Amino acid sequence: MRNVIAVFVLVILLNPIQIYAQNDFVEVYDIEKDKIVKTIPASPSVLSEAEMYLEHIDDIYKKFRPMPRKGQLIRVPFDSSVQITNNWMNSSVNEVIFIIPKNDYPLLLVFNEEKDPYFFTFTLSMDHLLDKISDKNEQVETIGPFLPLQPAL
């Protein structure tokens, strides 16, 4: 009986550490491969860059299918909630997911406090964020300031 209680207490004490550690990483998910292909620590520069994209939201995504069949998703968790106030949303968010289609403009996906999804377009180039999370040997091809063709992450 004492062993069961000791194991139970140990699991409870260690569980928050595991949850916290999982949220400190930026994850790059390849849609075609259906798996996470890269995990890097969420550095302060990546977090501030991600927040800057939230400040440059220019519209809500209006097409029928926001999730592409080919491309990547980049999940950036924030240390603390970030407030978004615009024409479509007034809420705090804990993470942002960048949707980078293979041959289309990138989008932002955020969830409000009630876990409702919001898909947004934005006016900044993805180059700065992609540079921060890419290896130095990787290249990112873009056309114009907004259209990533083949982000190599």
Secondary structure, DSSP 8 states (H G I E B T S, - for coil): -HHHHHHHHHHHHHHHHHHHHHTTEEEEEETTTTEEEEEEE--HHHHHHHHHHHHTEEEE--SS--S-SSEEEEEEEEEEEEEEESSS-EEEEEEEEEEEETTS--EEEEE-TT--EEEEEESS-SHHHHHHHS-TT--EEEETTTEEEEE--
